[in-house]
Amino acid sequence: MAASHPLRARVAALLAEAGLQLDGPGPCDPQVHEARFFPRVLAQGSLGLGEAYMDGWWDVADLDGMLTRLLAADLDTRVHGWAERLDGLRARLLNLQTRRRSRVVGERHYDLGNDLYAAMLGRRLVYSCGYWHDAHDLDAAQEAKLELVCRKLRLQPGMRVLDIGCGWGEALQYAASRYGVRGVGVTISREQAEYAQRLCAGLPVEIRLQDYRELEPAAFDRVFSIGMFEHVGVRNYPTFFAVVRRCLDPAAEHGGLALLHTIGSNVSTDRTDPWIARYIFPNSMLPSMAQIARALEGRFVVEDWHAFGPDYDRTLQAWRANVEAAWERLPARYDTRFRRMWRFYLAGSMATFRSRRSQLWQVLLSPRGVPGGLPEVR
């Protein structure tokens, strides 16, 4: 039945533009099991493609390879579904990252279960890109990233450090134990906050279940945010950087320093992919360089802008290897449909970095500029 659907030829022609053959012999060629796949994909775009995969309507040996080819051929920009149009309208009319809406991603994604993330992320629960410059495994790459952040910020014993979006507390635990700083971390995920409090027990670190907008002016020497800015939303970028600025102590060396570690996009938009929005990161979006620069204007001087996006592909591959090896040990709530959803998420993320659609940036900021600049520490 799938072989004779009237829309099959149209889908096959689109795939051919990406060098893919429908039901072909190559590892990147999709194998369609259900005829409803064709109208679903043409009507719903990426949302239909991802949901059809979750439902088992199609398979492919090399999922990330196939998705990379689709992105490289720009097919995602040509097949738009109703969900994408609706998301665009919502983004134009609403602030999708208000204090109330921002908590949705904590509840639906970061509170899925620490067991899942512990199985996937490695020895350190760090849910952001590792730094693979001199690393040969995931744990070493994540430690190298944390060390890179600490060195860029010139951390010294006794400094007071704020982590906006502290996750499971690994960055603050590292900074406090290795560099002797005192820290405060905020997160909107209850699961993360409880874990981080246990991880940092005995250290001069306070973990708060709190939105960044609720932070009062405070005298911090350093502020960093690792892998959280993707949930801020372009309407709130000026507020985010205003919060960072008011949390820095004007009397600190250089007036304080701040570091932003974020995924970035090559183009300015106001929303994310509709499948990602529905199943992985609701109310999220990736910033462009232009959007970040506009929000920084008049608030900070950019001391350094470091890009290492290809390292995220390698990080994601390591996460996938970990979670695939762990599925049978995880609770039954991570059922077959969840596993397929998670595979599509990780493979699609690999594809965005491999096709250079997405970037990874570390931006080092000072409130009024460091005289003579800062020495290179990469």
N, C-alpha and C positions, 0 to 999 in steps of 0.2 A: 504493500500500500504506500509506504514512504517513497518507493522508487517511482511511483506514477503520479504523485501529487502535482497539480497544475502550477504551483509556485516553485517547484523544485528547480526548474531551469533558471529562474531569476536568482535564487540563492546561490546556485552553482556558479553563475556568472560573476557574482560579487566575490565569492571565495576565490575564483580564478584570478582576480585582480591582485590578490594577496599571495599568489603562487600556491594556492591550496586546491585540492581536488576532493569534491564531495564523495564520501565513501571510497576514497582512493587508498593506495597502498602505503603512502608515506606516513611516518610517525606523527606528523602535524595535520594529517588529513582527518577531518571529523567523520565519524560513523553515526549516521542518523537511524534511530530505531523507531521513531514515532512520526507519522505524517503531520501531526499537528505542530511539529517543530517549525515548519516553513512559515505558515501565517503568523505564528507567535513571534518569531524573530523579526519579520518584516514589519509587524505592527507595533512591537514594543522595543525594538533595538536591543541595547545591552541588557536591559531588565529581562526581556524575554529570553535572551541567550543564556543568561545566568540561571534564571529560574528553570529553564528547560534542562540545563545540566543537573541542577539539584534534583529534578524529578526523574532523572535517568533516561531522558528522551534522546540523548546523544552522548557519545564518548570519544575520546581521542587519546592516543598513547602519550603524546607530548603536549600537555595542556598549555603550559607556559610558552612553548614554542609556537603553537598555533595562535595564541592571543597576541604574542609579539608581532607576528606577521600581519594580523588584522590591524593593529595600531600603526605599524609602519606604512601600511597602505592607506591609512586615514579612513578606513571604512566606518569607524565609529562616528565620524563627522557627517556621514552621508545617510545613515539609517537612524532616524530619530523616531522614538515612540511617544505615545501619549504621556507616559510618566515623566519623560524629560521636559516636555512642554509644560506640564503641570508644575514640576519642580522649579522651572524658570519663572513661572508666574508667582509662585509662593515666595521665591527669593526676592523678586522685585517689590512685592507688597509687604513682606513681613521681615522682621529681624529674627532669623531662625536660630540665633544663638543668644536669646535672652537668658536671664538667670534661671528661669523655669525650664526652658527648652534645653539649655546646656546640660542639665542633669540627666536627660534621656540617654545620652551616650554612655554615661557612667553606669546607669542601670542595665542597659541592654547589651553593652559590649564589655566594659571592664569588670562588671560584676558577674560575668558568665560563670566564673569559677577559677579560683587560684590553682586548682589541680590541672586545668587545661594549660594555663600559662606556665606553670612550673615545668610541665612536660615539654613545652615547646621552646621556651626562651633560654634554657641552659642553666648553668650554675647561678648566674646572676639574673634576677627577674628584671631585665632591662628591655623594654618594648620599644626600641628605637634602633636606628642604624648603627652597627658597629664600625670601627675604624680599622681597616684591614691592611694599612700601609706596611706594617712589619709583623702582622699576625697571621697565624696559620690555622686557627680554629676559632669558633664562635666566642668561647669564654675569653680568650686572649683579645679578640677584637673588641668585645664590650669593655673590658678593663682598659684597653688602649683609648677608647672613646672617653671614658670617665677621666682618665689621666689627662687627655688632651683638653677637656673642658677646664679642669682644675689649673692646668698650666697657663692656658689662655687668660684665665681670670686672675692669675698671680696670687693664688690663695696663700695666706700666711696664718700661723697659729693665732687664735683669738679673734679672727675676723667673724662677723655675723653675716650669715649667708641665707638668702631666701630662694627656695626652689618652687616655682609656679608650675603646678602639674607634676607633683613629685612621684606619681606612680606608686610602686611598691617600696620606695625609699632607698633604693640602691645607690643613687648618686649622692644623697646626703650622707648615707652611711659611709661611703667611700671617702668623701671629703672630710668628714669629722674624724674618721679613724686614721687616715693617711696624712691629713694636713692640719689637724687640730682646730678646726673651725667649729663655731656654734651655728646651728641651723634651724630654720623653720620651713616646713614643707606643707603645701596645700594641694588637695585633690578633691574631686567631687564623687569619687568612687568609695563606697563604704568598705568593700572588700580590700581595696588597696590600702586605705587608711589603717585598718586593723592590722594588716600584715606589716606595714611600714612601722607602726608603733612597736610591734614585737621585734622587728629587725633592728631598730635603733635603740632598743632598751639599753640603758646604761650609758648612752652617749648624750652629749648636750644638744639634743635634737628634739624639736616639738613638731608633731604631725597633726594637721588640722583638716577636718572634713569641711571644706570651705571653698566657695567660689572666689576666684581671684579678685573680682570686683568688690568683695567684702573686706579686702585688706585695708587696714588703716595706715596712714603715713607712719613709717617706721625708719629707724636708723640702721639700715643694712649697708655693709661694705660692698657686697656683691649680690647680684641677682642672676639666676639662670632659669631657663625654661627649655626642657628637652622633650620634644615630641608631643607637645600640648597645643601649640599655636594653630594646628590644623583644625581645632575645634572652636576657635575664637570667632571667626566670621569677619568678613571685610568691613561690615558696619561697625564692628567693635574694635578694630585695630587701633584707632586713636585712643580709645579708653584703655586698652591693654598697655600701650606704651606710656600713657600718662600714669597708670598705676605703677609701672616699673620705675619711672622717674621719681615719683613721690616716695617710693620705698627706699631709695638710695640716700645715704647720708651725705649731705653736701660737704661735710668736714672730712670724709674719707679720702684716702689717696686717690688722686685723679678725679675726685668727686664721685667715686664709685665706678664700677664697671658692671656691664650686663652682657649676657650671652644668650642668644636665641638659636636653638637647634630645631630646624623645621624642614619638612618636605616642602618642595616648591613646584610651581607650574610654570611652563613657558609662556602661558597666556593668562590674561586677567579674566576672571569669571566671578560668579557669586554663589556657586553651588558645586556639588560633586556629582559623580556618575550616579544615575538613579538606582542601579542595583546596589552599589556601595551604600547609598543613603538608606535604602530599605533594610538591608540585612547586616551591615557591618558598622558603619559610622554615621548614624543619623545626624542631620543638621551640621555636617562637616563641610569643609571646602579647603582647597589648597591655595595659598597665596602666590602671587607673582612677585617678581622683583619690584615692579612698578608700584604695586599696592603696598608692599612693605616700605618702600622709599617714601611714598607719600605720607604714610602714617608716622615715619621717623622725623619728617621735616620739622625743624624748629624744636625738636625734643632731644635728639641725640646726634652725635657724630659717629659715623661708621669707621671704626679703626681697622676692621678686617672683615672680609666676606670670603669664606672658605667653602668650596663646592667639592663634594665627593659622592655624588649620586650613584655611580656604579657600585659602590660598596654596599648599597642597600640590596641590590640583586643577590649578592653573595650572602648577605645576612638572611634574606628571605629563604634562600635555598637551604641554609642551615636550620632555620626554624621548621621548614617543611620536613626535612629528614628526621628531626627530633619528634615531631608530632605524629608522623606516619609510623614511626617505630613504637609509639606509645598508645595508639588507639585502643588496642585490646585490653590495656590495663586501666583505661579510663572508665568512668561510670556510664551506665547504659543511656543516660540522657543525651550523650553525644552520639546520636543514632546515625543511620546511614545517610539520611538527608542532611544532617548537620555536617557530617564529614565531607560530603560533596560540596556543600556551601563553603566550608573552610578551605578546601582544596582550590575552589574557584577563586576565592579571595586571595590566597597566597600566590597562585599562578598569575592572576591578573595584576597583582602588585609587582611581581617580577617583570612582567611584560612592560609595564609603564616605565620602569627604570631602564630596562634593557633597550627599549626603543627611544630612550632619552626624552620621553614625554614628561617624566617627573624628575626632579632634582633633589639633592639633599644639601642644605646650607647651614653653616654655622656663622652667625653674624655677631661680631664683637663690637660693643657700643660703649661710648663714654658720654656723659651729659654735656660736656663743653669742650671736648677734645684734649688729648694728652700732648703737651708740648714736646715736639720732636718725634711724636709717634711712639708705638710700642715695638720692642724687638720681636722678631719672628720666633715663634715657639713650636711650629708644626713639626 
